[in-house]
């Protein structure tokens, strides 16, 4: 099984896998979620590049969802990767 992230045109999601103790778990995030979280002022941003640039933060969101009891495949929602209160935006 390949664990390389890719953009799935039909669903408009980046699909990827996160390594957990029990193995890899499949997850996805919509291109709109990535855009509005990481490039709200941008135009024509590449969702796969955005995922790669922020993979550590996005993968952490998957781990939190799994810890909370979510089952595979994990679909990250806007709130899953929203900035946490008190966290800077890096700008």
Backbone torsions as a table, in degrees:
resi	resn	phi	psi	omega
1	UNK	NA	129.5	175.6
2	UNK	-79.0	139.0	177.4
3	UNK	-113.7	21.4	177.9
4	UNK	-77.4	129.3	177.8
5	UNK	-64.3	146.9	177.5
6	UNK	-150.3	160.4	176.8
7	UNK	-95.7	126.6	179.9
8	UNK	-100.8	105.5	-175.0
9	UNK	-58.0	-45.9	-174.5
10	UNK	-59.7	-36.7	-178.9
11	UNK	-98.9	-12.0	-178.5
12	UNK	68.4	31.8	-178.6
13	UNK	-124.4	152.9	165.7
14	UNK	-89.2	127.2	177.9
15	UNK	-108.3	136.7	-174.0
16	UNK	-155.4	171.8	-179.3
17	UNK	-127.8	144.8	180.0
18	UNK	-119.7	132.5	179.1
19	UNK	-77.0	123.3	174.1
20	UNK	-121.2	173.7	179.4
21	UNK	-55.2	-38.6	-176.1
22	UNK	-86.7	3.3	-179.7
23	UNK	123.9	-164.1	179.7
24	UNK	-84.2	142.7	175.4
25	UNK	-122.6	135.5	-179.1
26	UNK	-78.7	142.7	179.8
27	UNK	-148.4	165.0	177.0
28	UNK	-151.4	157.1	177.8
29	UNK	-144.0	135.5	-177.8
30	UNK	-70.1	146.7	179.6
31	UNK	-60.1	-33.8	179.1
32	UNK	-66.7	-38.1	177.8
33	UNK	-62.6	-45.4	178.1
34	UNK	-62.1	-44.9	-178.3
35	UNK	-60.0	-52.9	-174.5
36	UNK	-71.1	-23.8	177.4
37	UNK	-82.2	-42.0	-169.9
38	UNK	-109.5	-25.2	-177.1
39	UNK	-139.1	53.3	-174.0
40	UNK	-62.4	-25.3	179.8
41	UNK	-95.1	-4.5	-176.2
42	UNK	-79.4	167.7	177.3
43	UNK	-132.6	134.1	177.4
44	UNK	57.7	37.7	177.3
45	UNK	-71.5	151.5	-177.7
46	UNK	-91.0	113.3	-176.1
47	UNK	-61.1	-35.5	-179.8
48	UNK	-68.6	-40.9	176.8
49	UNK	-64.7	-40.2	177.8
50	UNK	-61.7	-44.9	177.2
51	UNK	-57.3	-49.7	-177.7
52	UNK	-60.0	-39.8	-179.8
53	UNK	-66.6	-25.2	-174.9
54	UNK	-124.7	24.3	-174.4
55	UNK	-57.4	-39.4	-178.0
56	UNK	-61.8	-45.1	179.4
57	UNK	-66.7	-42.0	-179.1
58	UNK	-67.9	-43.2	178.0
59	UNK	-62.5	-36.4	176.3
60	UNK	-62.5	-36.9	177.7
61	UNK	-64.1	-38.4	176.8
62	UNK	-63.3	-45.2	179.9
63	UNK	-60.6	-38.7	177.4
64	UNK	-64.4	-41.3	179.4
65	UNK	-64.4	-41.9	178.3
66	UNK	-63.9	-43.7	179.4
67	UNK	-61.6	-29.1	179.4
68	UNK	-84.2	-2.2	174.8
69	UNK	106.6	4.0	178.9
70	UNK	-68.6	146.8	179.9
71	UNK	-104.7	156.0	178.6
72	UNK	-68.0	143.6	-4.2
73	UNK	-80.7	145.6	-179.9
74	UNK	-88.3	123.2	172.6
75	UNK	-103.9	109.9	179.4
76	UNK	-72.2	137.1	178.3
77	UNK	-103.7	170.3	-178.8
78	UNK	-52.9	-46.8	-177.5
79	UNK	-66.7	-20.7	-179.7
80	UNK	-69.1	-30.0	-179.0
81	UNK	-121.0	18.0	176.4
82	UNK	-70.1	149.8	176.2
83	UNK	-58.5	137.5	178.2
84	UNK	-78.6	148.2	179.3
85	UNK	-54.0	133.2	179.7
86	UNK	87.0	-10.4	179.2
87	UNK	-85.2	137.0	177.6
88	UNK	-75.5	162.2	179.0
89	UNK	-92.8	-6.4	-178.8
90	UNK	81.7	10.6	-179.6
91	UNK	-113.1	NA	NA
